[in-house]
């Protein structure tokens, strides 16, 4: 047993003496392992563009084609493309980047269905916990793009928006790609949530609807290429 392992063992025993149950200690360690692994790995590449969207969209769909085009255009400009690593929209964005020879990153997770690594990844990580994976999908990016998707996409979308709203992460460009798909949600925000005072008018500027992949690329280019040693979220640990 090395010094680090001895310290860990000592720490565990101290927690048990404080009355922390062993199952809770083991669960905490499992959470920490997933987070530590992810944080260490995302430091190996500069922040790029995270693309979210449904795993159920096939390659003949217009949104698949748009995500593939976006991935290629970003790769041409030297920006890493990050997705959840699965099929559908994720595959499309990774495919575009991969075909151009760019950095194509997949942050995968073990699920009962739908989620398996797509074949267009240059880098891959696999997580056990959703929350750890979502932290990495957030911290690894400087721009966020939400293509049409289901509950998972809406969950990720809402989390990114509220973190920016509450200043838990810097305000970075957030695009909802597919105006016809996302406009009903935008109207719900405006006509229901804003009208009732549940959000403020400035919150409506946290995201933008678009049908133009080049608009997304332009916003990414405006930010530029952060150094590998830097991360925009290092000052947002509170």
Residue pairs with C-beta under 8 A, 6 or more apart in sequence:
1 9
12 25
15 25
16 22
16 25
30 128
30 129
31 129
31 131
31 132
34 127
34 128
34 129
34 132
35 132
35 135
37 125
37 127
38 107
38 125
38 127
38 132
38 133
38 135
38 136
39 135
39 136
39 139
41 125
41 136
42 136
42 139
42 140
43 228
43 231
44 123
44 228
45 80
45 103
45 105
45 123
45 140
45 228
46 80
46 225
46 226
46 227
46 228
47 80
47 139
47 140
47 141
47 142
47 226
47 231
47 232
48 74
48 79
48 80
48 81
48 82
48 103
48 105
48 140
48 141
48 142
48 143
49 74
49 79
49 80
49 81
49 82
49 141
49 142
49 143
49 144
49 145
49 216
49 220
50 82
50 83
50 137
50 138
50 140
50 141
50 143
50 144
50 145
51 67
51 70
51 71
51 81
51 82
51 83
51 89
51 90
51 93
51 145
51 147
52 83
52 84
52 89
52 137
52 144
52 145
52 146
52 147
52 149
52 153
52 156
52 157
53 63
53 67
53 88
53 89
53 90
53 92
53 93
53 146
53 147
53 148
53 149
53 153
54 88
54 89
54 147
54 148
54 149
54 150
54 153
55 84
55 86
55 87
55 88
55 89
55 90
55 114
55 115
55 152
56 87
56 88
56 114
56 150
57 63
57 64
57 88
57 89
57 92
57 147
57 148
58 64
58 88
59 65
59 91
59 92
63 89
63 92
63 147
63 148
63 177
63 178
64 88
64 89
64 91
64 92
65 92
66 92
66 147
66 177
66 178
66 213
67 89
67 92
67 93
67 96
67 147
67 177
68 92
68 93
68 95
68 96
69 96
69 213
70 93
70 96
70 145
70 177
70 213
70 216
70 217
71 81
71 92
71 93
71 94
71 95
71 96
71 97
71 98
71 100
71 102
71 104
72 96
72 97
72 99
72 100
72 102
73 96
73 213
73 214
73 217
74 80
74 81
74 96
74 97
74 102
74 216
74 217
74 220
75 81
75 96
75 97
75 98
75 100
75 101
75 102
75 103
75 104
76 100
76 102
77 217
77 220
77 221
78 102
78 225
79 102
79 220
79 225
80 97
80 102
80 103
80 104
80 105
80 140
81 93
81 94
81 96
81 97
81 102
81 103
81 104
81 105
82 105
82 106
82 107
82 137
82 140
82 141
83 89
83 90
83 91
83 93
83 94
83 105
83 106
83 107
84 90
84 106
84 107
84 108
84 109
84 115
84 133
84 137
85 94
85 105
85 106
85 107
85 108
85 109
85 115
85 117
85 118
85 121
85 124
85 125
86 106
86 108
86 114
86 115
86 116
86 117
86 118
87 114
87 116
87 118
89 147
89 148
89 149
90 106
90 118
91 118
91 120
93 145
94 104
94 105
94 106
94 118
94 120
94 121
95 104
95 118
95 120
97 103
97 104
97 120
98 104
98 120
98 121
98 122
99 120
102 122
103 122
103 123
104 120
104 121
104 122
104 123
105 121
105 122
105 123
105 124
105 125
105 140
106 117
106 118
106 121
106 123
106 124
106 125
107 124
107 125
107 127
107 133
107 136
107 137
107 140
108 115
108 116
108 117
108 124
108 125
108 126
108 127
108 133
109 115
109 126
109 127
109 128
109 129
109 130
109 133
110 126
110 127
110 128
117 124
117 126
125 136
127 133
127 136
134 156
134 159
137 156
138 159
138 160
138 163
138 169
138 233
139 231
139 233
141 172
142 172
142 173
142 220
142 223
142 226
142 232
143 172
143 173
143 174
143 175
143 216
143 219
143 220
143 223
144 160
144 172
144 173
144 174
144 175
145 175
145 177
145 216
146 153
146 156
146 157
146 174
146 175
146 176
146 177
146 182
147 153
147 177
147 178
148 177
148 178
148 181
148 182
157 176
160 169
160 174
161 174
161 203
161 206
161 207
162 168
163 169
164 170
164 171
164 172
164 174
164 206
165 199
165 203
165 206
167 236
168 236
168 238
169 232
169 233
169 236
170 232
170 233
170 236
171 206
172 223
172 232
173 208
173 216
173 219
173 220
173 223
174 206
174 207
174 208
175 207
175 208
175 209
175 210
175 215
175 216
175 219
176 182
176 185
176 186
176 207
176 208
176 209
176 210
177 210
177 211
177 213
177 216
178 209
178 211
179 209
179 210
179 211
182 209
183 209
186 209
189 199
189 203
189 204
190 204
192 198
193 199
194 200
194 201
194 203
194 204
210 216
226 232
